[in-house]
Amino acid sequence: MSTRKAIFVTGGASGIGRAIALYFAERDWFVGVGDVDEAGMRETLGMMKHGFSYRHTFDVRKLDQWEEALDAFATAAGGRIDVVVNNAGIAPGGPIDTLSAEEISACIDINVTGVIFGAKAAHPHLARTAPGSCLLNTASIAGLYGLADISVYCASKAAVRSLTEAFDAEWSEEGIKVASLCPIFVDTPLLDKTPNRSSNDIIRDNVTEQKGEVLPVADVAAAAWRAVHSDELHHLLGKTTKKLAFARRWMPGRLRRMVRRGESAWK
């Protein structure tokens, strides 16, 4: 087995996935990225200064493609996988009656089923590399409390948070760490898209109008590094996320009244 540590990141063609991949590459890890966007993955690998990298085009909604991707990456990395990052995801928004059945299904399939299949496919590889191996899931502030106009996304990220806790309980005796990243909005290309097919609004414009907090993507990559090297389960990123978590625990009634009135949860 190779002595160089190896990390595989889904959603590695852009945004958070690309930032995490580059951050670990800079620290001399063997880095693999997976995505449906092959051109984006090529760009990510082209930004790395060393040749210890790998890409695999696949759909996280397909377990057999997950297994093929990780088996191939383990071979390329010299027989080991230290970290798998379940990062691929989409973020549909808008009132539930504006979302199509296809948009709802895609969100659940990618954000939830993709994470479950990723965990299942990753487990044998992480078990071989344990102790110290890690499954890292990208959750969100949206997984802490249900908020209007992003109901399906909230449900998907709450599921990711719960799955993180469940896998942590299942795998702890094997020496496999499990953790989640729970950021507020992150400055990625996702903000420049519309929330759903029936809307012409740009997510970034809405966030700016509400004076919402937006994290630099480099902050999330650094948090991923800390998560892999710590025993903390959920990593809350951004002042807004921490405020919401505090209100959820200590002021649930006030938080409920606030979101019912439509007051911004992003400030």
Secondary structure by P-SEA (a helix, b strand, c coil): cccbbbbbbccccccaaaaaaaaaaaaccbbbbbcccaaaaaaaaaacccccccccccccccaaaaaaaaaaaaaaacccccbbbcccccccccccccccaaaaaaaaaaaaaaaaaaaaaaaaaaaaacccbbbbbbbccccccccccaaaaaaaaaaaaaaaaaaaaacccccbbbbbbbbcccccccccccccccccccaaaaaaaabbbbbcaaaaaaaaaaaaacccccccccaaaaaaaaaacccaaaaaaaaaacccccc
